[in-house]
Amino acid sequence: MTEPNRPRPWLAPREGRLYIVTVLAGVYLFAFRAIPTPPERGARSGPLEDASTEPSSSGRSPSAAVWIDDLPADQRPSVALPAGWRVVSREDAARAASVPRVARAPSSRRLRARTRSS
Amino acid sequence: MWCFRAMNTDVTVAAPTLPAGLDAALAHEIAAVFADAERRFSRFLPDSELSRLNGSTGSFRASGEMIDALVAARRHFVETGGLFDPAIGEALEAAGYDRSFAKGALDREAPIPFARRAQFSEVSIDAPARVVSRPAGLRLDLGGIVKGRTIDRAAALLPEVGLVEAGGDAVLRGAGPAGEGWSVDVEDPADARRVIATLRVSDRAVATSAPNRRRWRAGTSPAHHLIDPRTGSPARSDLEQVTALGTTAEEADVLAKVAFLLGARDGTRYLEGRTGVGGVLVETDGRVRLVGDVEVEDA
């Protein structure tokens, strides 16, 4: 017994599904890039650097980092921080960065002083 | 005992009577005191307050800490007849000391050029208004007292028995770990591995001045950081080193420098004429003079 010789469909069912998935993925990618995401509003809990890049009115690029204490008081964003965290000023940060690292003196060193020119 | 680096030197803090943990906290607190002073008074940090003062034109509004240091410097300038003079900044730079010291880093082929002999009396300090005015070009160097003042400030945080030592200058509080006084080794300026005397010290400060470490080459001549304000050039002395004992590290620092500039004979008289002051003077031929209120441990 032989089957009648039917014309082969343009796309096989499996190839058709692949085609549809590819087209949908393309549409999704296009939409993702083309449609802008609205900015979040209200308090942020992200890194401080984000919180301090708000104003573009001062002439800075919106992506530039600024210290929060460089901003006029009325332009400083409210920053929601986890418990125990605090916002530091530029001066605080510089101070913390420059405090030398303290280490225990070698145990062989005797408890006496040595005077010399420095 | 704890240590850290600050002001381009090693700093040691010891408080043997404090429980473990508290002494570490104390050392961290003292490290912050040094960092704060360095940030304000360094000649080599471009944004330090001293650098901004030296770079300013006209009047400069200073911090309370800067005014206090300048007023103290003025007192030393007057009391030493100008031998202690912070207006040597330009002379130091002319001699080649224009960056943080490192061995060999300041060597140069050119000889030391002539530097204008500025005087601290040309600087006007309005302490209540916190305003400082100085002639254009006059640059201040507070290195002569800032380390001592910082040690004194740090030592105020010590318990009854403790020490703060920074690059050979120290405050020693109390009668030492065993109650018999602190032992202070005086380094031999000709050989840093040797000690020329060990002093017994209680509740006093010690400082040493010598040109043996911060020295470099300018042309064919040796140069060093001890500028003689009378000449505006690195000092020539018949002393190799002076160690002074005083009430505070600031006082000891000034005494040691001035005695070095005065030389063996006049330096001895200068130290002997002061109550509660002692000194160990090392002459260029190696002879050692003990002056005034000094107790030396038996060898």
Interface residues (C-beta under 8 A of the other chain):
Chain A: A94 R95 S98 V99 P100 R101 V102 A103 R104 A105 R109 L111 R112 A113 R114 T115 R116 S117 S118
Chain B: M1 W2 C3 F4 R5 A6 T9 V11 T12 A14 P16 A24 A27 H28 A31 A32 F34 A35 D36 E38 R39 K147 L163 E165 A166 G167 G168 D169 A170 L172 G176 P177 W182 S183 V184 D185 V186 E187 P189 A192 V195 V201 V206 A207 T208 S209 A210 P211 N212 R213 R214 Q241 T243
